[in-house]
């Protein structure tokens, strides 16, 4: 009789994954690089490294000149 369609796994693409696929479709990304770029896009976003607090720089003392 009638067949039921196979269950469809729905996966929504993250904005990073969408950028990778858009680059591929527009020709800016080679087919061989898509897998690596998608894997990188799926990694959790990392916070930028913290910038250590800067200490004020003290000018070096000038040596005394004997006259």
C-alpha positions in Angstrom: 0.0 0.0 0.0 1.2 3.5 0.8 4.6 4.2 2.1 5.3 6.5 5.0 8.1 9.0 4.5 11.3 8.4 6.3 11.7 10.5 9.4 13.5 13.7 8.7 16.2 14.9 11.1 15.9 18.7 11.4 19.1 20.5 12.1 19.1 24.3 12.1 22.3 25.8 10.9 24.1 28.2 13.2 25.0 31.6 11.7 28.7 30.4 11.5 27.6 27.3 9.5 25.4 29.5 7.3 28.4 31.8 6.5 30.5 28.7 5.5 27.9 27.4 3.2 27.2 30.8 1.7 31.0 31.2 1.0 31.0 27.8 -0.7 27.9 28.5 -2.8 29.3 31.9 -3.9 32.5 30.3 -5.0 34.8 31.8 -2.4 35.4 28.5 -0.6 36.7 25.3 -2.3 34.8 22.1 -1.9 37.7 20.4 -0.1 37.7 23.1 2.6 34.0 22.9 3.5 34.3 20.0 6.0 37.1 21.6 7.9 35.4 25.0 7.9 32.1 23.5 9.1 33.9 21.6 11.9 35.5 24.9 13.0 32.2 26.7 12.8 30.6 24.0 15.1 33.2 24.5 17.8 31.8 26.6 20.7 32.6 30.2 20.4 35.6 31.1 22.5 35.8 34.4 24.4 38.6 36.7 23.2 41.7 36.5 25.4 41.6 38.9 28.3 43.9 41.9 28.0 46.0 42.2 31.1 45.8 45.4 33.0 48.6 47.6 31.9 50.9 49.2 34.5 52.1 52.7 33.8 55.6 52.8 32.3 58.1 54.7 34.4 60.6 56.7 32.3 64.2 55.6 32.8 66.3 58.0 34.9 68.8 60.0 32.8 72.4 59.6 33.9 74.1 62.7 35.4 76.8 64.1 33.2 80.0 65.2 34.9 81.2 68.6 33.8 
